[in-house]
């Protein structure tokens, strides 16, 4: 039985380990934190949103970034301090603008396919993650935004996702708690929401039951491959000394750290960390619980999304900040999220709000890197950007299939797990 190392214990790494284990591989997962899902998979927006498949490689994104550059509370904020990484990323981003339509359609197709896997895995393993199948309502305050959404809907439909335009009256019928005046909306009934952290932790427990060895609290120092064997050198654990583990192959699912790991392996994976923020509003009283929405929302103007997680939590997330690997939770970036709740849901008590920030691993194409590396036994499943939760199950299934075909073709003699 072939041995595979998975690097990263977030949603992508855990789903990848699960898909590999179900295909019969001997899997070991390495995660620097003591537990699974402690970084970008901790408190995201919660949306399983095929309707948010539109990629950002559009000239309007560039114009908004320039317009908002000096506005600290802007939905899209770019730190103007130059770096080679940032400049090269934006150059490739612009180069991918001609693929905007094609990549939006393909992302929608993957997002629709992901649902089947994710829901089936959760049911098979008994994972409770506050799943709510109430659809997602996109809201628009002006005709320009609404008309653009109509064009995006055509691309989503080409990817297999139907959604319908709704009037302001229909919007209020779909989500009666929403306050404010709107031009119109688009409603995707097939979309859903859930708690990414609860799902990842639940599936992490499941992979251990399937025999996956999970090495938590292990900093991965180095990855190497000679095409026949792959090695993972770590430090951490109780001994604190470095160890080298050898496998038949490895899959890099390390989020924003994937770029550095890829460089060690002779590959270029130009991921940039794009910071997103969220707040979790604890609904501690009956009035707040009744005043918070049950249908998930996406506000196109503010670029904020919402999810209702159980009876007593309301998640609001969004914004994009290009500021390197900085993980600081800035008050001027959190305040607009709280103000938005006060404006759109005035009867929700925002006295107890938990802020959070995470780094989304984004490729310049806005498409995840799923496939083989330069070495025959190195693979990647990373760079999902703002849709890691939405796409995780399908890309995990895709890369597991790629790994299996690669080893079936090679017909190599398996190297069992060993430490040196």
N, C-alpha and C positions, 0 to 999 in steps of 0.2 A: 504494500500500500504506500503510495507516494506521500512524502511529507512536504507541507507548504507552511511557510511563515506568513502571517498577516501583520503588517505594521500599522498600528493605530486601532484604538478601541472606542471610536465614535460610532455614529450610525452606519457609516460606510464600511468600517472595518468589521463591525459585528455582523452586519448582514452578509458581507463577503465570507466571513468565517462560517456562517451558517450554510450558505449556498455550497461552499466547498465541502463541508462535512457531510451534507446530504448527498453529495456525489461520491462519497467514499474516500476522500482524502484524509490523511492524518494531519490535523491542523493545530498550529500553535499561534496564539495571538499575543502581541507585545503592546503594552500601553504604559506610558510614563506615569499616569496618575494611579492612585490606589484603587480606583473604580472605573467602570465604563462610563462614557458619556459625560465627562466632566468639563469639556470645553465647548465647542460650537454646537454640540448636540445636547446642551444642558437646558437652555430656555429660549428656543427660537420662537417664531411666530405661530407654530403649530399647524399651519395649513398644509394639507395634502392637495396641492393646487395645480392641477393640469391647466386651469384657466389663467395661471400666472406664468405660462411657458414662454411668453414673449421675451426674446433675448434683448439685451441692452445695446447691442451693436447698431446704433441708429444715430444719425447726426443730431437729433434732438437731445440725446444724452450728453454729447459734447457741449452743445450750446448751454444746456442747463448747468453743467459743471462749471463753465466759465462765468456764467451769470451769478452763481451762488458761491463762488470761491471765497469771498470775504464775509459771508453771512454765516455766523457760527451755528445757527439753528436750522440751516438749510437741509432739506431731505437728502441731497447729494453734496458732500463736502470733500474737496480735494486740497490737501496740504500742498501749497505751492513750492515747498522746498524740493529741489530736484534730486533725483537719484537715478543711476543707470537702470536699476530694476524697474522703477516707475515709468521712466521714459520709454524703455523697450516694450513694456507692457502696453502702454497707451498707443505706441506706434503699431503694434500688432492688433490692438483693438480696432483702430481706424481701418487697418487693412482688411479686417473681417466684416466691415459694414456691408459690402456687396453680398455677403452670405446671410444677411438678416432674415430674409423671408424663409430661405431653406432651413436655417437652424431653428427658427421658431416652429416650423412645421414638425421637424424631427424631434424637438424637445417635447412638444405636445404628444406626439406618438408614443415616446418613451414614458411620459407621465401617465398616460392612460393605461399602458401595459403594466406599469409598476403596481397599480392598485391590486390587480389579481394576485400577485405574489405576496404583497405585504399583508393583505387581509387573510390570505390562506395560511401564512406563517403564524400570524397572531392567533388564529383559531386553532391551528394544530398544536401550538405550544401553550395555549391558555394564557396569553399575554393580555392583561387589561391595561389600556393606555388612554382611557377617557375618550375613546373614539366617538365622534359625533357626525353622523351622516345627514347634515342639514343643508348642504350646499354652501357655495360661496357667492356673495353678492358684491360686485364691483360698483362703486358709487362715483358719480361724476357731477361736478358743480357747474360745468359750462359745456356749450355745444362742441367746442374744439376737442376736448377730452373725450366726449361721448362719440363723436364722429371717428376719432382715431381708434376707439375701442371697436367700432363697427368693422374697420379694416382688419384689425387684429383677429376678430371673430372669424373672418374668412380663412385666415391662416390656421387658426385652431381647428376649424371644421375640416380643413385639408389633412390635419393630423389625427382626425377621428374624434374630436371633442365638440359636441353641440352645446351651445349656450344661447340664451334668448335675451333680447332687449326688454327692459321693463320701464314703465312710467313711474314718476314719483309716487303716485297712488299705489301702484303695485309693489314698489319698494317698501312702503310702510305696511302693506299687508304681509309681505315676506318677513320683515323685521320691525314690529310695531314700536320697539323701544328707541329706534334711531331718531334723533332730533336734528333739525336743520332743514335747509332748502337745497334741493338738488335738481339738476337738469334731467337726469335719468340714470339708468343703471343697466348692468348686464348680470344675469343670474345663471350660475352653473350648478344645476341640481345634483350632478353626479360627484362633485367635489366634497371633501370632508376635512375634518380636523382631528388632532390628537396630540397627546403629550409625547414629544420625541424622547425625552429623558426616560419616562416610564417604559416606553416601548423598547428602547435600546437596552436598558437594564434587564427587562424581562427576557429579551432575546439572548442577552449575555448569559443569563442563567441557563437558558435552553441549550446554548452551544456547549456549555460545560457538561450538561447531561448527555450530550451527543459525543463526548469524549475529547472536545477541544481543550487543549492546555492553555490557560490564560495566565500570562505573566504580567501582573499589575505592579506598578511602582518600579518599572524597569525603564531607564533612559536608554534609548537605542543610540549608541555612539557611532556605529559604522555598519554599512551594508556592502557586501561584496558578492560577485558572481564570476565563475569561470566557465559559464555556459552549462556545466554539468552539475555543479553544486553551488549553493548559495549560503552565505554565512551572515549571521546577525550578532554583532558584538554589543553587549549591554553592560550597564553598571547600575547598581541599586540592589534592592532586596535586603535581606537581613545581613548578608556578609559585606555588602558595599563594595565588593571587588568586581572587576570586569570578568565577563564570561563570553565565550564565543560559541554560538549554537549553529549547527549545520543542517541544511535541508536540501530537498530536491529542487525547490523553487521558492519564490517569495512574491507577495503582492503588496505594493505600497498603497496604503489607504490613510495616509498621515495628515490629511488636511493641509494647512498652510506650511507644514514642515516637509511636504512631499517634494518641493523644489530642491531643497538641500540634499535630501536622500537620493533624488534622481541624479543629481550631479555626481554623487559618489559612485553611482552605477554607470556613469557615462551617458546619461540621458538628459535631455533638456525638457523640463516641464515648467513652463513659465507661469506659475501660479502667483497671484498677488493677493495679500490679505486685505479684504474689504470689511471693515468693522461695521457690525450692525448692533443696534440696541433693542432692548425690550424692557417692559415693565410687567410684573405680575400683580394685578390688583386683587387683594384678598377681600372677598365679598363676605364680610363678617355679620351683616344684618340682613333681615328678610327683605327690606326695601331695596338694598343694593342687588340682592340676588334676583329680584323680580325686574329691576331696571336694567340689568346687563343683558346684552344680546345673546341669543342662542345660535343665530345664524352667523357664520363667519363673514367678515367684511374685508374689502380692500379699497382704501381711499386713494384714488389715483393722484389727486393733487398733492397730498402729503406723503404718499408712498408708505402708508401704514397699513398693517394687516392685524386682524384680531382673531382670537379663538376663545371659545368658552370651554374651560377645562374642568369638568365636573360641576357641582353646584356652587362651589365657593371660590373659584379662581377665574379671573378674566385676564387673558394675555394680550398685550398690544406690543407690536414690534415693527421695526423697519429702519429706514434711513441707511445711507451708505457713506462710509468715511474712508477715504484713501489716505492713510496716515501711517504706513509701514506696519510694523508688528506691535504697535502700541495697543495695550489692552485696557487703558484707563477708562473708567466710567465717568464721563464728564457731565456735570450738572446741566450745562447749557444744551446738551444733546438729549437728556432725559426729560427736561421740562416740557418740550413740545408734545411728548407722548402723554404726559399727565394732563396738559391743557386740552389736548384733543379729546380725552375721555370726558373732561368736565364740560366741553362744548357739545359733544355728540350724545352723551349719556349723563345729563346733569344730575340725575337722582342716584347715581352710583357714588358711594362714599370712597374718596381717594385718600383717606387718611393713612391707610396702611398699604404702601406700594413698595415692591421689591425690584430694584433696578438691576440690569445685567447687560454685559456687552460680550460679543463673541466675534471671532475673525472668520469670515467666509472665505474659503479657498476658491478664487476665481481665475479661470483661464481667459485669455484675451478674446477667444471665440465665443465665450459664454457656454461652451459645450464641455462636458466632463471628459477627462482623459481616461478612456477605458480600452485597454488592450496591452499588447506586448511591448517590452522595452527592447533595447539593443541586444541584450543578452537573451539567449533562448529560454532561460528559466526565470526571467524577471517580467513582472506584469504590474499594471497600474489601474487603480480604480479611485480616482481622485479629481479634484477641481470642479465640484458640482455647484459652486457659488451659492446663490440664494435658493436653490432647489434641491439641496442635499437630502432633505427629509422626503420630498416628493419623489425623487428619482432613485433613492437608495436601493429599493428592492429589485428594480429591473436591472440596474447596472451591476448589482451583486450577482444576479443570475447570469448576466452576459459575461462577466469576467470569469465566473466559475466554469461556464461552458468553454470559454477560450482556453483556460488552463487545462481542462480535460482533453480538449482536442490537441493541444500542443504536446501533452505527454503521451497521448495515444499514438500520435504521429511519430514521435521520437522513439517510442518503444524502449525507453531507457530502463536500466536496472534501478529500482528505487533505493534511495539512501535513507535509512531510518533516522529518526531524530537522535542527535547526539550532542553532547556539550564537550568543549575543550577548554 
